[in-house]
């Protein structure tokens, strides 16, 4: 075992003791980041090339600073995104939301599907859809100027049309024309603040996390926005907390002009997102 791998083993134990959920992964990611290699190449770093700054990054992660803030990058489906303070770090569970959305758009058999991403944050969802649905026209909106500093970097050179604004009144020029509305909005109840993981509670922007006493405040508003934007037969996909399974589909009722409202599980088989179709007139 070379020096770096021995240090990674020690770092893994330190991170585990600090309560970091994925200590081995994070210790290796930080070692690869500091030494400019891939995780599978850590064994190739010569002992003389060991960089003591590795332990500075471990100390930051030990204090529960997000891994992605330390490295400045987050991976999402086939994307590498720039992230940091002020923007919500995309989570792996959202990848299943996007996967469902992509399948839904492809099933529509629309030549150039029109897609809107509400509360885009880093731009992860919008960029994944633009990349994986080649002829799609993707519009994204974000309210926070702090988040937009990162979003603009990520969407530069892409087909995503980004605007700053409120998700509740965004894109009036697209009313009744959109094929798919997708969103990963804030959905944590304010009463749950103390139970949120430190990486999210202390580093993700509050605007991207919390939404009223029951966590559903913004989702109720997005229901109205989605109904305004979608064409008849168009689909909405919205992420929610696994504890909100069964609650969100009831927001998309037949009385409000929806059909086929349903919940869907994530990779861990927990209810993670709801979908509904705008009813035909």
PyMOL commands that set and color helices and strands:
alter all, ss='L'
color gray80, all
select helices_A, chain A and resi 3-17+23-35+39-44+47-49+54-62+67-71+94-108+124-132+145-155+167-169+172-174+190-195+198-201+206-208+217-229+242-244+249-251+254-256
alter helices_A, ss='H'
color red, helices_A
select strands_A, chain A and resi 73-76+79-82+114-118+137-142+161-164+178-183+230-239+258-265+271-278
alter strands_A, ss='S'
color yellow, strands_A
deselect
rebuild
show_as cartoon
